[in-house]
């Protein structure tokens, strides 16, 4: 399965001329569209005034995932970008029997998906930030993530 990445905000992966908040918002929309085009029901969660624990909720084949989208400018992901409300909500989501609470990281290598549990484990090991090599080592590509959900498109 081949997926072509097209970013609604006009920026290319890793080369952004927008504010971090604006480019992050564009990436949330782009991810939602990309997930939908890959056969998911996908919805962007917008509640910036109260903060939200994730940016997108996706569902396919009786499996649902919370996804927080992070634009990794310069291919670095500081683990401090995991907000307390995200950590609490995502770990509760998993404890309720849901299987996936993931971060979608936009890098020069494309979109990489890593679970909250993996990120918290890395943080517990004393790691403060991930470079591109560490992101790739600890995550899967968007295409690989789509395959995890399998089955027919919605």
N, C-alpha and C positions, 0 to 999 in steps of 0.2 A: 504494500500500500504506500503510495507516494502522496505526500501532502505539501502543497505549495504555500509558503507563508507570505501573506500579504497583510501589511499593517495599516489599519484604518487611519491612524494618526499621521501617516506619511513618512515616518521615520524608518530607517532601516535598523536591523538588529545591531546594537552596540554603537550606533552613531546617532546621537540625539542632540538636537538644538533646542529642546524644550525644557521647561522646569521639570524637576523630578516628579512633582505631584501631577502635572499635566501629562507627562509621558507615561506615568503609572496608570492614570485613568484611561488613556488611550490603549495601553496594553490590556487592561481589564476588558475593554470592549472588543479588542482584537481577539483575545483568548476566547471569549464567549462565542464570537462568530466562528472561529476556527473549530472549537469543540462541536458546535452545531453542524458545521460542514462535515465533521467526522462522524456524524450519526448520533450525537448526544442531544437530549433535551438540555438546554443550557440557559441559565438566567443570571444576569448581573445583579448583584445585591448593592443597592445604593442607599446608604443611610449615614452619610458622612457626619451629620451633626451629632449623632450618638456614637459613632464608630461602629464598625461591624467586625465580626471575627473572621470573615472571609469575603472575597470579592465576587466569587462565582459559585453557583451550585450546579452540578451536572448530574445527569442520570441516564443510564443506558442498561438494558437487560437486567432490571430489578436491582441495580446497584447504584448508589448515590455517593457523590464525593463533594466535600467542601474544598474549594481551591482559593488560595490567596495568591495574587499575582504580584511579583516583584520584578522591577526593571533593574537589572544588574549592570549599571553603567560602569564601564571599565572592567567588566567581568569579575567584579568582587561582590560578594554577598556577606555583609556584616551580620552576624547572628543577633546583634542587638536590634535588628529590624523586625525580629519576631516580637510582637507586642504582647503584653501580659494577657489582654483580653483574648487574643488569638490562641495563645497557649492554653488558657483555661477552657475556652469554648471547644477547641479542636480535640483536646484530650477527653473532655466530657462526651463529645460526639462519638469518639471511638469507644469509650466505655459503655455507651448505649447500644453497642453492637454494630455500628457502622464500620465499614472497612477502610475508608480512605478519607484522610484529611491531609491535603497536599499543598505544597508551594510550587507554583509555576514560575521558574526563573528565566527571564529573557536575557540571553547571553549572545555573544558573537558566534557561538556554536549552535544557535537555535534555542528553542524552548526546552528546558530541562525540568523534570518533575521529581520532587523529593518530598517524602512524607514528613510530617511534623515529628514523629517519633525518632526518625533518623537525625533530624536537625537538633532535637533536644539531647540526644545521645552524644552528638559531636560537641555541643556546648558543655555537657557534663564532663567531657574529656579535656576541657580547658581551651578548646578551639574558639577563637573570637571572630574569625571571618574565614570565608572560603574563597580561594582563587579559582580560576576556570578549571584547572586540572582537578582540584578537589570537588568542585561542583560536578564535573563529568564522572568522576570516580564514585560518587555517592548518590547519583541520580540516574534516571532513565530519560530517554528522548521522548518527545511528545508522541511520536509514532508508536514507540514501544508501550507507552502508557495507554494509548487507544486500544492496542491489542489485548491488554489486560482485561478490558471490559467485553471483548469479543462479541459474537452474535450479530444479528441483523441491525441495520441502522434504524433509527426512529423516524 
